[in-house]
Amino acid sequence: MTQDQTPGPLNPQVVTDASARLRTLLFEVKKVIVGQDLMLERLLVALLARGHVLIEGVPGLAKTLAIRTVADAIGATFRRVQFTPDLVPADLIGTRIYNQKTGEFTVELGPVFANLILADEINRAPAKIQSALLEAMQERQVTIGLETFRLPDPFLVLATQNPIESEGTYFLPEAQVDRFMFKVMVDYPGFHEEMTVVERVSQKFAPVSVQLTVDELRAMQRMADLVYVHPAVMEYAVTLARATREPALVKLPELARSITYGASPRASVNLVLGAKALAIVRGREYVLPEDVRDLAPEVLRHRVMLSYEGLAEEVRLEDLVRRVIAAVPLPRVHLGDPHVLTQTPPPPNETA
């Protein structure tokens, strides 16, 4: 696939070929990573949708290894930054250095200038670092002194967070958490998966070969932009986000006392953008309501804040989000012939 294959309406065969390439990439990654299928799929979706991912799990679940392996498989530049309480913004974005010989200041760029940034244990960073990373994530640029520097394209922040330690950690600002497209929860592997992990660590990992170039990734990103989304599917995404703010809309008024803040409109946007990328991963040039529903837990869980009443009553955020998703019915959308649909989309009221 080349860069000039994506303009205009999507060709179903091109989408099928792209999906096959992505499956090959996943197969290569899984030579190193055992299990964690959902996390790996969400990483691919984020890459195509130009989103950032927050990954939470206890130590030892190969979060860092998975991110590094994906970076190796797409031939992208990769930097890992270990976040600590004594980190300063210059350690991340770079700084100005005075040259005594020339009497001038020169700019030394920091590790944030890479395609994939692994912000390891991001909740250990103080507020100044969070602010510096915020501009990079949202604007895809950084400011050093009076100069602004564009970050590489593509640029994605993949952050990990340890949920079991509180000493030396900081709560992530809501403004920054909202910048993450997904929050993925990583759990312990099953018995047979853990057996495979133990077997593999006794052997030397074969180097991961590049399965997708950065140029091809950009072409797939443009392809995801062209995926068709039926208006009823957009309405479904907006309803899911609004239901976390006004649960009475989906006949769950009892949840209102447990919620201080619901998901922002950025959640609706990310549900649609993520669903378009997921459609490419699944080999379709159009979005199904199931694509939105499958991504909803990762899009919503970090955008809902429990109230004091909810915390006092030990309401589990995961259960609350799950109830909201289950209360919003899937729209029945008649897509007709998807090949025709990419050329002449149906009118907005064409629902069954």
C-alpha positions in Angstrom: 0.0 0.0 0.0 1.3 3.5 -0.9 0.3 6.9 0.2 -1.7 7.6 -3.0 -4.1 4.8 -2.5 -6.3 6.5 0.1 -7.8 9.7 -1.5 -11.5 9.6 -2.5 -14.1 7.0 -1.4 -12.5 4.0 0.2 -12.0 0.9 -1.9 -13.1 -2.2 0.1 -10.1 -4.2 -1.3 -7.7 -1.5 0.0 -9.3 -1.7 3.4 -9.1 -5.5 3.4 -5.4 -5.3 2.5 -4.8 -2.8 5.3 -6.6 -5.0 7.8 -4.4 -8.0 6.7 -1.2 -5.9 7.2 -2.4 -5.0 10.7 -3.1 -8.6 11.5 0.4 -9.5 10.4 1.8 -6.7 12.6 -0.2 -8.1 15.6 1.1 -11.6 14.8 4.7 -10.3 14.9 4.1 -8.5 18.2 2.6 -11.6 19.7 5.8 -13.5 19.1 7.0 -11.5 22.2 3.8 -10.6 24.0 1.6 -13.3 25.4 -2.2 -12.6 25.7 -3.2 -8.9 26.2 -5.2 -9.0 23.1 -7.5 -6.1 24.1 -4.5 -3.9 24.9 -2.8 -4.6 21.7 -5.9 -4.0 19.6 -6.5 -0.6 21.4 -2.9 0.4 20.7 -3.4 -0.2 17.0 -6.7 1.7 17.1 -5.0 4.6 18.8 -2.2 4.6 16.3 -4.7 4.9 13.4 -6.9 7.4 15.2 -4.0 9.6 16.3 -5.0 9.1 20.0 -3.0 8.7 23.2 -3.4 5.7 25.5 -3.2 5.4 29.3 -2.5 1.9 30.4 -3.1 0.9 34.1 -2.0 -2.4 35.7 0.1 -3.8 38.4 3.9 -4.2 37.8 5.1 -7.2 35.8 2.3 -7.4 33.2 4.6 -6.5 30.2 3.0 -3.1 29.6 6.3 -1.5 28.8 7.5 -4.4 26.7 4.2 -4.4 24.7 4.6 -0.7 23.8 8.3 -1.1 22.9 7.5 -4.1 20.7 4.7 -2.3 18.8 7.1 0.6 18.2 9.7 -1.9 16.8 7.2 -3.5 14.6 6.2 -0.2 12.9 9.7 1.0 12.5 8.9 4.2 14.4 11.3 6.3 16.6 10.7 5.4 20.2 11.7 7.0 23.5 11.0 5.8 27.0 10.9 8.4 29.8 10.8 7.1 33.4 8.7 9.7 35.3 10.0 10.5 38.8 9.1 13.3 41.3 12.3 15.2 40.6 11.8 15.3 36.8 11.7 18.9 35.3 10.1 20.0 32.0 13.6 20.4 30.4 14.2 16.7 30.9 11.2 16.0 28.7 10.9 18.7 26.0 14.5 20.0 26.0 16.1 23.3 26.9 18.2 26.2 25.8 22.0 25.8 26.3 24.4 28.7 26.3 27.5 28.3 24.1 30.4 30.2 25.6 32.4 30.1 22.3 29.7 31.7 20.2 28.0 33.6 22.9 24.6 32.3 21.7 21.9 30.0 23.0 21.2 26.8 21.2 18.2 24.5 21.7 18.7 20.9 22.7 15.5 18.9 22.0 14.3 16.4 24.6 13.1 12.8 24.3 9.6 13.9 23.5 10.7 14.3 19.9 9.9 10.8 18.7 7.0 9.1 17.1 6.1 7.0 20.1 6.7 8.2 23.7 6.4 5.8 26.6 5.7 7.8 29.7 6.4 5.2 32.3 4.6 5.6 35.6 3.2 8.9 34.6 1.5 9.4 37.9 4.9 9.9 39.6 5.4 13.2 37.7 4.7 16.6 39.4 2.5 19.3 38.0 5.2 21.1 35.9 5.9 17.9 33.9 2.1 17.3 33.5 1.7 20.8 32.0 4.6 20.3 29.6 3.3 17.0 28.4 -0.2 18.5 28.0 0.8 20.9 25.3 2.7 18.1 23.5 -0.3 15.8 23.6 -2.9 18.3 22.5 -1.1 20.7 20.2 1.6 18.2 19.0 4.2 20.9 19.6 6.4 22.2 22.4 7.6 25.7 23.3 11.2 26.2 24.4 11.9 29.8 25.3 10.3 31.9 22.5 10.5 29.1 19.9 7.8 26.6 19.0 8.8 23.2 17.7 6.5 20.8 15.9 6.6 17.2 17.0 7.1 14.3 14.6 4.2 12.9 12.7 2.8 10.5 13.9 3.1 11.4 17.5 1.5 9.3 20.3 1.9 9.2 24.0 1.5 5.8 25.6 1.5 6.2 29.4 1.6 3.5 32.1 0.2 3.9 35.6 0.7 1.8 38.7 -2.6 1.6 40.7 -1.2 -0.1 43.8 1.2 2.5 45.1 0.4 5.9 46.5 3.7 7.1 48.0 5.5 9.5 45.7 2.6 9.7 43.2 0.4 12.5 42.0 -3.2 12.5 40.8 -3.3 13.2 37.1 -5.1 16.5 36.3 -8.6 16.0 34.8 -7.5 18.1 31.9 -4.7 15.7 31.1 -6.6 12.5 31.7 -9.2 13.8 29.2 -6.5 14.0 26.5 -6.1 10.3 26.5 -8.3 8.6 24.0 -8.3 5.3 25.9 -7.7 4.1 29.4 -6.9 0.4 29.2 -6.9 -1.8 32.2 -4.4 -4.7 32.1 -5.2 -7.8 34.3 -3.2 -10.8 35.2 -2.7 -13.5 32.5 -4.5 -16.8 32.6 -2.8 -20.0 33.8 -1.8 -21.2 30.3 -0.7 -17.7 29.2 1.5 -17.4 32.3 3.0 -20.8 31.5 3.9 -19.6 28.0 5.4 -16.4 29.5 7.6 -18.6 31.8 8.7 -20.7 28.9 9.5 -17.7 26.7 11.7 -15.9 29.2 14.0 -18.9 29.3 14.7 -18.3 25.6 16.2 -15.4 23.8 13.5 -13.3 22.0 13.9 -13.2 18.3 14.2 -9.6 17.1 10.9 -8.1 15.9 10.9 -7.3 12.2 9.3 -4.2 10.8 5.9 -5.0 9.4 4.6 -1.4 8.8 6.6 1.7 7.9 5.8 5.1 9.3 4.6 6.3 5.8 2.3 3.3 5.6 0.9 4.2 9.0 0.2 7.7 7.9 -1.6 6.4 4.8 -3.7 4.1 7.1 -4.5 7.1 9.3 -5.9 9.0 6.3 -7.8 5.9 5.4 -9.4 5.8 8.8 -10.5 9.4 8.3 -12.5 8.3 5.3 -14.4 5.5 7.0 -18.2 6.1 6.8 -20.2 6.7 10.0 -24.0 6.6 9.8 -25.7 9.5 11.6 -27.5 7.0 13.8 -24.1 5.6 15.0 -23.0 9.1 15.8 -26.1 9.7 17.7 -25.4 6.4 19.6 -21.9 7.7 20.6 -23.3 11.0 21.8 -26.0 9.3 23.8 -23.4 7.1 25.5 -21.4 10.1 26.6 -24.4 12.2 27.7 -25.8 9.2 29.7 -22.8 9.5 32.0 -23.7 13.2 32.6 -27.5 12.7 32.8 -28.1 9.0 33.7 -31.8 9.7 33.9 -31.9 10.0 30.1 -31.4 6.2 30.0 -33.7 5.4 32.9 -30.9 5.2 35.5 -31.7 8.2 37.7 -30.3 6.5 40.8 -26.8 6.8 39.4 -26.9 10.6 39.4 -26.0 10.9 43.1 -22.8 8.8 42.5 -21.5 11.0 39.7 -19.8 14.4 40.1 -18.7 14.8 36.5 -19.6 12.7 33.4 -17.7 12.3 30.2 -17.0 15.5 28.2 -17.9 15.9 24.5 -14.3 14.8 23.8 -15.6 11.3 24.7 -18.2 11.4 21.9 -15.5 12.5 19.5 -13.2 9.8 20.5 -15.9 7.1 20.4 -16.5 8.0 16.7 -12.8 8.4 15.8 -11.8 5.2 17.6 -14.7 3.3 15.9 -13.5 4.5 12.5 -10.0 3.1 13.2 -11.4 -0.1 14.7 -13.4 -0.6 11.5 -10.2 -0.5 9.5 -8.6 -3.0 11.9 -11.6 -5.3 11.4 -11.6 -4.9 7.6 -14.6 -2.6 7.0 -14.9 0.7 5.3 -17.9 1.6 7.5 -18.6 1.7 11.2 -21.0 -0.6 13.0 -22.7 0.3 16.3 -20.8 -2.6 17.9 -17.5 -0.9 17.1 -18.6 2.1 19.3 -19.9 -0.2 22.1 -16.7 -2.2 22.2 -14.6 0.9 22.7 -17.0 2.6 25.2 -15.4 1.2 28.4 -11.9 2.4 27.4 -13.2 5.8 26.3 -15.5 6.5 29.2 -13.9 5.0 32.4 -11.4 7.8 32.9 -13.8 10.6 32.1 -16.3 9.8 34.8 -15.7 11.1 38.4 -17.4 9.6 41.3 -19.0 11.8 43.9 -18.4 11.7 47.6 -21.6 9.7 48.0 -20.4 7.2 45.4 -17.0 6.9 47.1 -18.6 6.5 50.5 -20.9 3.8 49.2 -17.9 2.1 47.5 -19.5 2.3 44.1 -17.2 0.6 41.5 -16.6 2.9 38.6 -16.3 0.0 36.2 -19.7 -1.3 37.3 -21.2 2.1 36.9 -19.8 2.6 33.3 -21.0 -0.9 32.4 -24.5 -0.2 33.5 -24.6 3.0 31.5 -23.4 1.2 28.4 -25.9 -1.6 28.8 -28.8 0.9 29.3 -28.2 2.5 25.9 -29.7 0.3 23.1 -27.8 -0.3 20.0 -29.3 1.5 17.0 -30.6 -0.7 14.2 -28.9 0.7 11.1 -29.7 -0.5 7.6 -26.4 -0.1 5.7 -27.5 -1.8 2.6 -24.6 -2.8 0.3 -21.5 -1.4 2.0 -19.7 -1.2 -1.4 -22.4 1.2 -2.7 -22.5 3.0 0.6 -18.9 4.2 0.3 -19.9 5.9 -2.9 -23.4 7.2 -2.1 -24.0 7.3 1.7 -27.7 6.7 2.7 -29.7 9.7 3.9 -29.6 10.5 7.7 -33.1 9.1 8.3 -32.4 5.7 6.8 -32.8 3.6 9.9 -34.8 0.5 10.5 
